[in-house]
């Protein structure tokens, strides 16, 4: 599905970075960053243009290729590779992990293990900048929702950071036109910092 969505010449979600990322950028420090489920590269290229050493992965080979092209067009470099969010595990340390619009593809039974791996491979002082779609009974399912998507519940993301410093946390409802049909999403956004040498 994602190869098809990313298959056109245009970038499905544009080439400008996510608004949440732009708002959080002043909190971040230079270093190694990993963008999870990066799609066509708009956020990874933003990081690379701002001096980060950037790696990014996505399930879609088409998305990975477009990430590389966007980085080249911007005169920068992103180490982009194909990987499945549910099976890929980190084996090297990062200063920042960034994810938006993708973590709902991790089934609930896998989340503890995935986040334990992310935590272990984050350097002391490093940040996780994460946003997840959360279930709200008063918001109908998105018209382009997929059967593999499993929304989180309010506060669930925070449970993975009980011993980290929470620098930012919010939940909001926003309007979306991703399918061409007006709809809404509820999203929980968290910025958490790893203090000391835990994990």
DOTORKOL-999727 format. One line per field, with one value per residue (C-alpha): x, y, z; residue number from 0; residue in three letters. Coordinates in nm, 3 decimals. Each point is the difference from the previous one (the first is absolute). Example, Ala and Ser with C-alpha at 12.3 -4.5 7.8 and 13.67 -1.06 7.14 Angstrom:
2
x	c(1.230,0.137)
y	c(-0.450,0.344)
z	c(0.780,-0.066)
nr	c(0,1)
rest	c(ALA,SER)
END
This chain:
199
x	c(0.000,0.274,0.197,-0.315,-0.064,0.358,0.018,-0.083,0.247,-0.142,0.066,-0.318,0.045,0.209,0.366,-0.027,0.059,-0.278,-0.124,0.062,0.363,0.053,-0.150,0.220,0.324,0.138,-0.003,0.226,0.376,0.223,0.097,-0.123,-0.369,-0.224,-0.332,-0.240,-0.241,0.124,-0.205,0.140,0.258,-0.137,0.093,0.332,0.112,-0.096,0.225,0.283,-0.022,0.035,0.323,-0.113,0.148,-0.323,-0.115,-0.355,-0.193,-0.335,-0.186,-0.040,0.293,-0.159,-0.004,0.367,0.097,-0.194,0.171,0.338,-0.107,-0.139,0.323,0.209,-0.221,0.055,0.376,0.020,0.019,-0.234,0.087,-0.335,-0.083,-0.297,-0.118,-0.318,-0.085,-0.121,0.309,0.291,0.197,0.266,0.356,0.181,-0.054,-0.184,-0.045,-0.354,-0.278,-0.284,-0.332,-0.331,-0.295,0.150,0.002,-0.360,0.133,0.166,-0.248,-0.063,0.168,0.328,0.021,0.180,0.277,0.038,0.024,0.239,0.231,-0.035,0.074,0.311,0.143,-0.051,0.301,-0.025,-0.147,-0.163,-0.359,-0.295,-0.235,-0.312,-0.361,-0.270,-0.361,-0.225,-0.345,-0.290,-0.355,-0.138,0.231,-0.106,0.265,0.195,-0.135,0.346,0.065,0.180,-0.074,0.362,-0.027,-0.060,-0.052,0.142,-0.197,0.046,0.305,0.132,0.304,0.104,0.018,0.315,0.171,-0.092,0.367,0.093,-0.041,-0.317,0.078,-0.320,-0.332,-0.328,-0.311,-0.199,-0.256,0.083,-0.170,0.143,-0.049,0.241,-0.268,-0.156,-0.294,-0.010,0.051,0.170,0.269,0.086,0.373,0.223,0.342,0.288,0.359,0.191,0.365,0.216,0.171,0.304,0.114,-0.312,-0.131)
y	c(0.000,0.247,-0.068,0.092,0.312,0.119,-0.106,0.335,0.272,0.229,-0.055,-0.135,0.209,0.277,0.077,0.232,-0.145,-0.093,0.300,-0.188,-0.055,0.367,0.101,-0.245,0.064,0.262,-0.266,-0.234,-0.025,-0.083,-0.362,-0.328,-0.024,-0.281,0.071,-0.294,-0.077,0.305,-0.032,0.221,0.181,0.345,-0.011,-0.178,0.260,0.279,-0.154,-0.050,0.364,0.103,-0.185,-0.339,-0.333,-0.157,-0.357,-0.076,-0.312,-0.085,-0.313,0.137,-0.034,0.277,0.227,-0.076,0.085,0.328,0.083,-0.040,0.217,0.271,0.004,0.027,0.282,0.182,-0.047,-0.217,-0.366,-0.241,-0.366,-0.142,-0.370,-0.232,-0.167,-0.116,0.194,-0.320,-0.213,0.244,0.051,0.261,-0.118,0.335,0.310,0.318,0.344,0.051,-0.231,0.163,-0.154,0.145,-0.163,-0.350,-0.151,-0.117,-0.276,-0.165,-0.252,0.049,-0.331,0.113,0.354,-0.075,-0.190,0.257,0.290,-0.187,-0.033,0.369,0.101,-0.217,0.148,0.363,0.180,0.163,0.345,-0.113,0.072,-0.190,0.225,-0.208,0.043,-0.266,-0.011,-0.073,-0.154,0.228,-0.144,0.334,0.012,-0.230,-0.216,0.176,-0.072,-0.119,-0.201,-0.331,-0.336,-0.027,0.325,-0.025,0.333,0.057,0.110,0.327,-0.011,-0.329,0.158,0.154,-0.345,-0.070,0.305,-0.029,0.044,0.260,0.376,0.108,0.331,0.031,-0.183,0.092,-0.158,0.174,-0.052,0.126,0.017,-0.209,-0.030,-0.290,-0.199,0.297,-0.032,0.226,-0.193,0.031,-0.173,0.011,0.001,-0.025,0.166,-0.063,0.121,-0.207,0.030,-0.285,0.118,-0.172,-0.338,-0.213,-0.260)
z	c(0.000,0.094,-0.318,-0.189,0.208,-0.045,-0.365,-0.160,-0.089,0.267,0.371,0.161,0.318,-0.153,0.055,0.300,0.347,0.240,0.205,0.326,-0.098,-0.084,0.336,0.192,-0.194,0.246,0.275,-0.195,0.001,-0.292,-0.034,-0.141,-0.074,-0.119,-0.170,0.034,-0.283,-0.184,-0.318,-0.276,0.212,0.076,0.371,-0.048,-0.253,0.240,0.264,-0.248,-0.116,0.364,0.069,0.125,-0.103,-0.118,-0.053,-0.106,-0.086,-0.151,-0.105,-0.353,-0.240,-0.208,0.306,0.071,-0.359,0.018,0.331,-0.168,-0.294,0.228,0.200,-0.316,-0.126,0.331,-0.028,0.309,0.098,0.177,0.059,-0.112,0.009,-0.023,0.322,0.171,0.316,0.167,-0.059,-0.029,0.322,0.068,0.052,0.028,0.216,-0.100,0.152,-0.132,-0.114,-0.191,-0.104,-0.108,-0.175,0.010,0.351,-0.034,-0.227,0.302,0.147,0.374,0.088,-0.162,0.138,0.329,-0.178,-0.277,0.243,0.230,-0.299,-0.088,0.358,0.026,-0.318,0.100,0.143,0.343,-0.050,-0.324,-0.100,-0.137,-0.196,-0.059,-0.099,-0.013,-0.112,0.298,0.006,0.085,-0.027,-0.116,-0.306,-0.288,-0.166,-0.274,-0.352,-0.109,0.317,-0.048,0.164,0.122,0.198,0.377,0.174,0.346,0.306,0.184,0.224,-0.139,-0.164,0.333,0.163,-0.203,0.155,0.369,0.101,-0.264,0.025,-0.182,-0.169,-0.199,-0.007,-0.160,-0.146,-0.268,-0.273,-0.347,-0.339,-0.283,-0.377,-0.068,-0.183,-0.175,0.241,0.309,0.323,0.337,0.204,0.368,0.060,0.308,-0.037,0.240,0.028,0.257,0.104,0.125,0.317,0.153,-0.122,0.042,-0.249)
nr	c(0,1,2,3,4,5,6,7,8,9,10,11,12,13,14,15,16,17,18,19,20,21,22,23,24,25,26,27,28,29,30,31,32,33,34,35,36,37,38,39,40,41,42,43,44,45,46,47,48,49,50,51,52,53,54,55,56,57,58,59,60,61,62,63,64,65,66,67,68,69,70,71,72,73,74,75,76,77,78,79,80,81,82,83,84,85,86,87,88,89,90,91,92,93,94,95,96,97,98,99,100,101,102,103,104,105,106,107,108,109,110,111,112,113,114,115,116,117,118,119,120,121,122,123,124,125,126,127,128,129,130,131,132,133,134,135,136,137,138,139,140,141,142,143,144,145,146,147,148,149,150,151,152,153,154,155,156,157,158,159,160,161,162,163,164,165,166,167,168,169,170,171,172,173,174,175,176,177,178,179,180,181,182,183,184,185,186,187,188,189,190,191,192,193,194,195,196,197,198)
rest	c(UNK,UNK,UNK,UNK,UNK,UNK,UNK,UNK,UNK,UNK,UNK,UNK,UNK,UNK,UNK,UNK,UNK,UNK,UNK,UNK,UNK,UNK,UNK,UNK,UNK,UNK,UNK,UNK,UNK,UNK,UNK,UNK,UNK,UNK,UNK,UNK,UNK,UNK,UNK,UNK,UNK,UNK,UNK,UNK,UNK,UNK,UNK,UNK,UNK,UNK,UNK,UNK,UNK,UNK,UNK,UNK,UNK,UNK,UNK,UNK,UNK,UNK,UNK,UNK,UNK,UNK,UNK,UNK,UNK,UNK,UNK,UNK,UNK,UNK,UNK,UNK,UNK,UNK,UNK,UNK,UNK,UNK,UNK,UNK,UNK,UNK,UNK,UNK,UNK,UNK,UNK,UNK,UNK,UNK,UNK,UNK,UNK,UNK,UNK,UNK,UNK,UNK,UNK,UNK,UNK,UNK,UNK,UNK,UNK,UNK,UNK,UNK,UNK,UNK,UNK,UNK,UNK,UNK,UNK,UNK,UNK,UNK,UNK,UNK,UNK,UNK,UNK,UNK,UNK,UNK,UNK,UNK,UNK,UNK,UNK,UNK,UNK,UNK,UNK,UNK,UNK,UNK,UNK,UNK,UNK,UNK,UNK,UNK,UNK,UNK,UNK,UNK,UNK,UNK,UNK,UNK,UNK,UNK,UNK,UNK,UNK,UNK,UNK,UNK,UNK,UNK,UNK,UNK,UNK,UNK,UNK,UNK,UNK,UNK,UNK,UNK,UNK,UNK,UNK,UNK,UNK,UNK,UNK,UNK,UNK,UNK,UNK,UNK,UNK,UNK,UNK,UNK,UNK,UNK,UNK,UNK,UNK,UNK,UNK)
END
